[in-house]
């Protein structure tokens, strides 16, 4: 019942790989971009993701992770804290509401950029599930304007 079984499997494997990773590598970043960040190649062609290449070349992994989150329009960084030897990253879709109301994605890892990337990959997985739920919902019915009825009470 998910958006696309192959996509979900790839993103799921990527989430597992991030969970067990000890450090960020250029290959891992390339894999995340290829499998979970479909907008980045398009933005790169338009020249809007050039900074990402520069940060990757400089091995500025935290900045790379934050830039990838920034390039995703639906998700924003809500919280980034260090608790009990682990970084916890929370992404939300509604930054203008209190965090307790927003439906956030939380991911943790001992390495800061891996915590951010894990949250981003989990957000992309949830986006796929949301699209699948929308695609199997009741189809929309177009209204027919020929039989419009006025229901106002002018009495």
N, C-alpha and C positions, 0 to 999 in steps of 0.2 A: 504494500500500500504506500510505498515511498515514491518520491518523484521519479527517480530512475535507478533501478537496482544497481547497475554498474557504477553510477556516480556515487551512490550511497556506500557501496563496498570500498571504492577508492578513498573516499573521505574518511570512512571508518578505519581503514588500514592506516591512513595518514595520521589520524588521531592517536591510534595505538603507537605508531612510530614516534610521535612527539612525546607521548607519555614515558617511553623508555629511553629517549635520547638524553645524552649527557651534555651536549653542546650543539650550538647552531653551526651549520656549515653552508657554504654556497649551494651545494647540491640539495640540501634540505629546503632552502629558500626557493630554489628553482622548482622543486617538487610541489611545494605549497602553492606557488603561483600557478603552476600548470594544472593542478587538480582541484584547487579550492578557490582561486581568485580569478575568475573568468574575465573580470573587467580590466585587470592590469595590462594584459597584452594590447587591448584596444586603446587604453589610455597611453601606453608606451608609444604606440604608433602616432598618436596625436601629440606627443611630446610632453604629456602631463605627468609621466612617471619617470622622467629622467633622473630625478633625485634618488629614486630607488636603486638604480644601477650604481650611482656614485657611493651610496651608503653601503651597498653590498661589497663593492670593491675595497672600501675602507674597513670592512668587517665591523661596522657599527650596528651590531645585531639588534639591540634594543630600539634604535632609531628605525631600522628596517621594519621591525614588527609593528611599531607605532604608525609608520607610514602606510603599511598594508591595511591596518584598521582604519586609518583616515581615508583610504581610497574606497572603502566599502560604504555606500551611502546609507544603508539601513541601520548600521551599528555604530555606536559611539562608546568610548571608554567611560565607564561610570566610576570604577574604583580600582586602585592598584595598591595593595598592602602586603607587608611582609609579616606573616604570622607563623609562629612555631617552626621556623626553619624553612618556610615555603612561601613563595610569592603567590598571591591570589589576585587574579585579574577578573573583573566583572565588566561585561559589555551589556549595554542596554539599547533599546530602540527609541526610548522617549526621555531624552536628557533633561527636559524641563519639568518633569514630575519627580516626586520623592522616590528614592531608590526602593522603598518598601512597596510601592505601587507598580513600578516598572518590572516587567518580566525579564529578568537578567539572565545572562549566561555566565557562569562562574567556572573558572579553571585554575588549577594550581600546579606549580612545578617548582623545583629547587632553583632553577635558572630563570631569571626574569624574562628574557625574550621568549623562552619556551612556554612560559605561562601565558603570555600575551598571544602567541601563535596558537596555542591549544584552545584558548577561548575563541579566537577567530575561526578556526577550523570547526569547532562545535557550533558556532553561529551559522556557518555555511551549511552544516548538516541539518540544522533546524530549519533553515530557509528551504532546503529541498523537501523536507517533510511537510512544511506549510504549503508549498506549491502543490504537492501531491494531494493534500486534503482539499485544497481549493478545486483541483481538477476533477475530483469525484463528487463534488457537492451538486446540489440541484441546479440544473441549468437555468440561466436567466431567461425570462420570457419578455419579449419586446411588447410594449404597449401598442395597441392599435388606436390611432387618433380618430378614426372614423366614428367610433361609438363613445365619445367622451360624454360623461354625464356630470352635470353640476350638482353637487351635494350640499351647497350652502343653504342655510335656513334663513330666509329673508323675512320671517314673520315677526 
